[in-house]
Amino acid sequence: MKKKLLYTVFVLSVLANLILVPYVGFRLYKDRLNNDIFRLNAYAWANSQLKAPQFDENRVVFIGNSITENWVHLRYRFFVDNNYVCRGKGGQTSSLLLLRFRQDVIDLHPKAVVINAGINDIGEKTGVYDPVFAMNNIKSMAELAELNGIKVIISSVLPCKGHGWEPIKEVPEKIDDLNERIKAYATERGYYYLDYNTPMRDSENGMNAAYSLDGLHPNEAGYKEIMEPLVQNAINEVLKQTDKTE
């Protein structure tokens, strides 16, 4: 009887561990993701290596998600040769960009900032998509920049048909709606609205395959042939405004 009891306890213990170990592992993994989701220190070391800009230095910071982050990987010389600073981080929504806007933009004292946000909001990376909430985060970044004497360029959300985001529906329509909001706000505030969407778009309202890696992210040609001339022109325009006011 005693042996049976011990055997039963042993079996139950093994079963409990078989259930508990994967659960604990899952919780640790989930907690790690949650603790890392803000990526507030992702650029801490890189920021510490940047010297304060000289008076005549035209430093420009690009902040955004993987579309911005991939840009510096594929087109490193574009950033180095023009004194542009990339602060993109993959998977981030507008709220996460806003959380790190001070240390990754304002504290670097650029003359201008290029803000690209919204596609991961629509992709519901941090919750159900609310266009008003996303737009308010973009507004907050722009107005924080302006308050700190930084010229503002807000880019459109690039075209995408959904990138396998089922059950998320009507992605192109949501992108168009958010871009209209961004354009109207930028016009009202006197910020530069940078339209990447129109020249990167195909006839089915997705990203042109000639300029895309996967229907969501631009390839090198997309950056080099389309986005770089557009953003270079935008930067030149806003820096001219800065020169006139100094």
C-alpha positions in Angstrom: 0.0 0.0 0.0 2.8 2.3 0.9 4.7 1.5 -2.3 1.5 2.3 -4.3 1.1 5.6 -2.5 4.7 6.5 -3.2 4.4 5.5 -6.8 1.2 7.6 -7.2 2.9 10.6 -5.6 5.9 10.1 -8.0 3.7 9.9 -11.1 1.7 13.0 -10.1 4.9 14.8 -9.4 6.2 14.0 -12.8 3.0 15.0 -14.5 2.9 18.3 -12.5 6.5 19.1 -13.6 5.7 18.2 -17.2 2.9 20.8 -17.0 4.7 23.4 -14.9 8.1 23.6 -16.6 6.7 24.6 -20.0 4.3 27.1 -18.3 7.2 28.7 -16.3 9.2 28.8 -19.5 6.4 30.5 -21.4 5.9 33.0 -18.6 9.6 33.9 -18.5 9.6 34.3 -22.3 6.4 36.4 -22.2 7.7 38.6 -19.3 11.0 39.1 -21.2 9.1 40.3 -24.2 7.0 42.6 -22.1 10.0 44.0 -20.3 11.7 44.6 -23.6 8.8 45.9 -25.6 9.5 49.6 -25.1 13.1 49.3 -26.3 13.9 52.6 -24.4 17.6 51.8 -24.2 18.0 50.3 -27.7 20.1 53.3 -28.8 21.5 54.2 -25.4 25.1 53.4 -26.3 24.9 54.9 -29.8 23.4 58.1 -28.4 26.3 58.3 -25.9 28.8 58.2 -28.7 27.2 61.2 -30.5 28.9 64.5 -29.8 26.9 67.6 -29.4 26.3 69.0 -32.9 28.3 72.0 -34.1 26.5 75.3 -34.7 26.6 74.8 -38.5 25.9 71.0 -38.4 22.7 69.9 -40.1 22.0 66.8 -38.0 18.7 65.1 -38.9 17.2 62.2 -37.0 14.9 59.6 -38.6 12.6 57.9 -36.1 10.3 55.0 -37.0 9.8 51.3 -37.1 11.5 48.6 -39.2 11.0 50.6 -42.4 13.3 53.2 -40.9 15.6 50.7 -39.2 16.1 48.6 -42.4 17.0 51.8 -44.3 20.3 52.3 -42.5 21.2 48.6 -43.0 20.6 48.7 -46.8 21.7 52.2 -47.4 24.3 53.0 -44.7 26.3 55.5 -46.8 23.1 57.6 -47.3 23.0 58.2 -43.6 26.8 58.6 -43.0 27.4 60.9 -46.0 24.5 63.2 -45.1 24.9 63.3 -41.3 21.6 61.6 -40.8 20.9 59.6 -37.6 18.7 56.5 -37.8 16.6 55.7 -34.8 14.2 53.1 -36.2 13.2 50.0 -34.3 11.3 47.1 -35.8 7.8 46.4 -34.7 7.2 49.7 -32.9 3.9 51.5 -33.0 3.3 55.2 -32.6 3.0 54.9 -28.8 6.3 53.1 -28.4 8.0 55.7 -30.6 6.6 58.5 -28.5 7.9 56.8 -25.3 11.5 57.0 -26.6 11.2 60.3 -28.5 13.0 62.4 -26.0 16.2 60.3 -25.7 16.3 59.3 -29.3 15.4 62.6 -30.9 15.2 65.7 -28.7 18.3 64.9 -26.6 20.3 64.5 -29.8 19.6 68.2 -30.8 19.0 67.7 -34.5 17.8 70.5 -36.7 15.1 68.3 -38.2 13.3 65.1 -37.5 11.7 62.7 -40.0 8.8 60.8 -38.3 7.4 57.6 -39.9 4.7 55.9 -37.8 1.4 54.1 -38.2 1.8 50.8 -40.1 2.3 48.8 -36.9 -0.6 50.5 -35.3 -2.8 49.3 -38.2 -1.1 45.9 -37.9 -2.3 45.9 -34.2 1.2 45.1 -32.8 0.3 46.6 -29.4 -3.5 46.5 -29.3 -6.6 47.2 -31.3 -6.1 49.9 -33.9 -7.5 53.3 -33.0 -6.7 56.0 -35.7 -7.4 58.8 -33.2 -4.9 57.3 -30.7 -2.3 56.7 -33.4 -2.7 60.3 -34.7 -2.5 61.8 -31.2 0.8 60.0 -30.7 2.1 61.4 -34.0 0.9 64.9 -33.0 2.7 64.6 -29.7 6.0 63.7 -31.3 5.7 66.6 -33.8 4.8 69.1 -31.2 7.5 68.0 -28.8 10.0 68.5 -31.6 8.6 71.9 -32.5 8.8 73.0 -28.8 12.5 72.1 -28.8 13.3 74.0 -32.0 13.4 71.0 -34.3 11.9 71.2 -37.7 9.2 68.5 -38.4 8.8 66.2 -41.4 6.0 63.7 -41.0 5.9 61.0 -43.7 3.0 59.1 -45.0 2.5 55.4 -44.1 3.8 53.3 -47.0 1.4 51.2 -49.0 0.6 47.7 -47.9 -2.1 45.2 -48.7 -2.0 43.5 -45.3 1.2 41.3 -45.3 -0.7 38.3 -44.1 -2.3 40.1 -41.1 -5.5 38.1 -41.0 -8.0 38.7 -39.5 -7.1 42.4 -39.9 -9.2 43.7 -42.8 -9.1 46.8 -45.1 -5.4 47.6 -44.5 -5.1 49.8 -47.6 -8.2 51.7 -46.6 -6.9 52.3 -43.1 -3.6 53.4 -44.4 -5.3 55.9 -46.7 -7.4 57.2 -43.9 -4.4 57.7 -41.6 -2.4 59.4 -44.3 -5.3 61.9 -44.9 -5.3 62.6 -41.1 -1.5 63.1 -41.1 -1.6 65.3 -44.2 -4.4 67.5 -42.8 -2.6 67.9 -39.5 0.8 68.7 -41.1 -0.9 71.3 -43.3 -2.7 72.9 -40.4 0.5 73.1 -38.3 2.9 74.1 -41.1 4.9 70.8 -40.9 6.3 69.1 -44.0 4.1 66.2 -45.2 6.2 63.7 -47.0 4.3 61.4 -49.4 6.1 58.1 -49.9 2.8 56.3 -50.5 1.9 57.6 -53.9 5.1 56.8 -55.8 5.6 53.4 -54.0 2.0 52.2 -54.7 0.9 49.6 -57.2 -2.5 49.4 -59.0 -3.9 47.1 -56.3 -3.0 49.6 -53.5 -0.1 47.6 -52.2 3.6 48.3 -52.4 5.1 48.1 -55.9 6.9 44.8 -56.1 9.9 46.5 -57.9 10.5 48.5 -54.7 9.6 46.0 -52.0 11.1 43.0 -50.2 7.9 41.5 -49.0 4.9 43.8 -49.6 5.6 45.7 -46.4 9.3 46.7 -46.4 11.1 48.6 -49.2 14.0 47.0 -50.9 17.2 48.9 -51.7 15.8 50.2 -55.0 12.7 51.5 -53.1 15.0 53.5 -50.7 17.5 54.7 -53.3 15.2 55.5 -56.2 12.1 56.7 -54.5 12.4 57.5 -50.8 15.8 59.1 -50.7 15.2 61.8 -53.3 11.9 62.6 -51.7 13.2 62.9 -48.1 16.4 64.7 -49.3 14.2 67.4 -50.9 12.0 67.6 -47.8 15.1 68.1 -45.6 16.5 70.7 -47.8 13.3 72.6 -47.7 12.9 72.6 -43.9 16.6 73.5 -43.4 16.2 76.5 -45.7 13.4 77.6 -43.4 15.8 77.2 -40.4 18.5 79.2 -42.1 16.0 82.1 -42.7 15.0 82.2 -39.0 18.6 82.2 -37.6 
